[in-house]
Amino acid sequence: MHPLMQRLAQDHVRLARLLDLLSALLDRFRDGQEPDYDLFCELLEYMDTYADTIHHPTEDLLFRRALDQGAENRDIFEVLMRQHSVVVQMNKRFRRSLDGIAHEEVLRRDEVESQGRELVTTLHLHLTLEDAQAFPIARARLDTADWDAVEALAPRADDPLFGTPDPQRFRALFRHLSEQAQD
């Protein structure tokens, strides 16, 4: 498996783990408990900083390359690429709502929770579609030169949480994940 595909697959495992954490935070929020808003916001910032600016654009390049090489099931790739921009907007809307709550703006909890649940559900379905259909097609259709070409064009950055961690920037999220690893 090409290193780029390995990185994307590893990103998916990590994103699924973060989505589970987001879902647990939403459960606390639904139950009327005050969740750790720093953790909420850092998780969404990570998704914006890494997933939306590095991971998804890399997938878009990969999917376009697969389409250029005659990959079947064009609609799958087109849907996934559209979903990338939709997820960015969902994340931004949810972050604005959480920021509003943190700044004592009056917002309905059920509406804010609904925004978060929609983001979690959409991303879980999105990751599943990529893993089950898009990635296998890309692996079958693309050769090493194609993968190298995509990798050369892909945005580059260390993963600020799982790669070269930035524990100052993502202090609450880093601490939570470290504590989980010790359990």
C-alpha positions as CSV (number, residue, x, y, z in Angstrom):
1,M,0.0,0.0,0.0
2,H,1.3,3.4,-0.9
3,P,2.4,5.6,2.1
4,L,-0.2,8.2,1.1
5,M,-3.0,5.6,1.3
6,Q,-1.6,4.4,4.6
7,R,-1.7,8.0,6.0
8,L,-5.3,8.5,4.8
9,A,-6.4,5.2,6.3
10,Q,-4.7,6.1,9.6
11,D,-6.3,9.5,9.5
12,H,-9.7,7.8,9.2
13,V,-9.0,5.7,12.3
14,R,-8.1,8.8,14.2
15,L,-11.0,10.8,13.0
16,A,-13.4,8.0,13.9
17,R,-11.9,8.1,17.4
18,L,-12.4,11.9,17.6
19,L,-16.0,11.5,16.4
20,D,-16.7,9.0,19.2
21,L,-15.3,11.6,21.6
22,L,-17.5,14.3,20.1
23,S,-20.5,12.0,20.4
24,A,-19.8,11.4,24.1
25,L,-19.5,15.2,24.6
26,L,-22.8,15.7,22.9
27,D,-24.4,13.0,25.2
28,R,-23.2,15.1,28.2
29,F,-24.5,18.2,26.6
30,R,-27.9,16.6,25.9
31,D,-28.2,15.4,29.4
32,G,-27.9,19.0,30.7
33,Q,-24.3,18.6,32.0
34,E,-21.8,21.2,31.1
35,P,-19.3,19.5,28.9
36,D,-15.6,20.6,28.6
37,Y,-16.1,23.5,26.1
38,D,-12.3,23.8,25.6
39,L,-12.3,20.1,24.6
40,F,-15.3,20.7,22.3
41,C,-13.7,23.7,20.6
42,E,-10.2,22.1,20.3
43,L,-11.7,19.0,18.7
44,L,-13.5,21.2,16.1
45,E,-10.4,23.3,15.6
46,Y,-8.4,20.2,14.9
47,M,-10.9,19.1,12.4
48,D,-10.8,22.5,10.8
49,T,-7.0,22.7,10.9
50,Y,-6.1,19.2,9.8
51,A,-9.0,17.3,8.4
52,D,-10.5,20.2,6.4
53,T,-7.3,21.7,5.2
54,I,-5.0,18.7,4.8
55,H,-6.9,15.4,4.8
56,H,-9.9,16.3,2.7
57,P,-8.0,18.3,0.0
58,T,-5.6,15.3,-0.3
59,E,-8.6,13.0,-0.8
60,D,-10.0,15.4,-3.4
61,L,-6.7,15.2,-5.4
62,L,-6.8,11.4,-5.1
63,F,-10.4,11.2,-6.2
64,R,-9.8,13.5,-9.2
65,R,-6.8,11.4,-10.2
66,A,-8.8,8.2,-10.0
67,L,-11.5,9.8,-12.1
68,D,-8.9,11.0,-14.6
69,Q,-7.7,7.5,-14.9
70,G,-11.1,6.2,-15.7
71,A,-12.4,5.0,-12.4
72,E,-15.8,3.5,-12.4
73,N,-18.6,4.8,-10.1
74,R,-17.9,8.5,-10.8
75,D,-20.9,9.4,-8.7
76,I,-19.2,8.1,-5.5
77,F,-16.2,10.3,-6.0
78,E,-18.3,13.3,-6.9
79,V,-20.5,12.9,-3.8
80,L,-17.5,12.6,-1.5
81,M,-15.9,15.7,-2.9
82,R,-19.1,17.7,-2.5
83,Q,-19.4,16.4,1.1
84,H,-15.9,17.7,1.9
85,S,-17.1,21.3,1.4
86,V,-20.4,20.5,3.2
87,V,-18.6,19.2,6.2
88,V,-16.4,22.3,6.4
89,Q,-19.6,24.4,6.6
90,M,-21.2,22.1,9.2
91,N,-18.1,22.3,11.4
92,K,-18.0,26.1,11.1
93,R,-21.7,26.5,12.0
94,F,-21.3,24.1,15.0
95,R,-18.2,26.0,16.2
96,R,-20.0,29.3,16.0
97,S,-22.8,27.9,18.1
98,L,-20.5,26.6,20.7
99,D,-18.6,29.9,20.8
100,G,-22.0,31.6,21.2
101,I,-22.8,29.4,24.2
102,A,-19.3,30.1,25.7
103,H,-20.0,33.8,25.3
104,E,-23.4,33.5,27.0
105,E,-25.4,33.9,23.8
106,V,-28.9,32.5,24.2
107,L,-29.2,29.4,22.0
108,R,-31.4,26.4,22.2
109,R,-29.5,23.4,23.5
110,D,-31.4,21.0,21.3
111,E,-30.5,23.0,18.1
112,V,-26.9,23.1,19.0
113,E,-26.9,19.4,19.8
114,S,-28.6,18.7,16.5
115,Q,-25.8,20.5,14.7
116,G,-23.2,18.4,16.4
117,R,-25.1,15.2,15.8
118,E,-25.5,16.0,12.1
119,L,-21.8,16.6,11.8
120,V,-20.9,13.3,13.6
121,T,-23.4,11.3,11.5
122,T,-22.4,12.9,8.2
123,L,-18.7,12.3,8.9
124,H,-19.2,8.7,10.0
125,L,-21.2,8.0,6.8
126,H,-18.6,9.8,4.8
127,L,-15.6,7.9,6.2
128,T,-17.5,4.6,5.7
129,L,-18.2,5.4,2.0
130,E,-14.6,6.3,1.4
131,D,-13.3,3.2,3.2
132,A,-15.7,0.8,1.6
133,Q,-15.9,2.1,-1.9
134,A,-13.7,5.0,-2.9
135,F,-10.4,3.8,-1.5
136,P,-10.7,0.3,-2.9
137,I,-11.4,1.7,-6.4
138,A,-8.5,4.1,-6.1
139,R,-6.1,1.4,-5.0
140,A,-7.2,-0.8,-7.9
141,R,-7.2,1.9,-10.5
142,L,-4.0,3.9,-9.6
143,D,-0.4,2.8,-10.1
144,T,2.6,3.9,-8.1
145,A,3.2,6.9,-10.5
146,D,-0.3,8.1,-9.9
147,W,0.0,7.8,-6.1
148,D,3.4,9.7,-6.3
149,A,1.8,12.4,-8.4
150,V,-1.0,12.9,-5.9
151,E,1.4,12.9,-3.0
152,A,3.5,15.6,-4.7
153,L,0.5,17.9,-5.1
154,A,-1.1,17.1,-1.7
155,P,-0.9,19.8,1.1
156,R,1.8,18.9,3.6
157,A,1.7,19.4,7.3
158,D,2.4,17.3,10.4
159,D,-0.7,16.2,12.2
160,P,-0.8,18.7,15.1
161,L,-2.4,16.1,17.4
162,F,-1.2,12.7,16.4
163,G,1.9,13.3,14.3
164,T,4.1,16.0,15.8
165,P,1.7,16.9,18.6
166,D,1.2,20.5,19.6
167,P,0.1,20.0,23.3
168,Q,0.0,23.8,23.8
169,R,-2.5,24.4,21.0
170,F,-4.6,21.4,21.7
171,R,-4.0,21.2,25.4
172,A,-7.4,19.8,26.5
173,L,-7.7,17.4,23.6
174,F,-4.1,16.2,23.9
175,R,-4.6,15.6,27.7
176,H,-7.9,13.7,27.2
177,L,-6.4,11.4,24.5
178,S,-3.3,10.8,26.7
179,E,-5.5,9.9,29.6
180,Q,-7.5,7.5,27.4
181,A,-4.3,5.8,26.2
182,Q,-3.3,5.1,29.8
183,D,-6.7,3.5,30.7
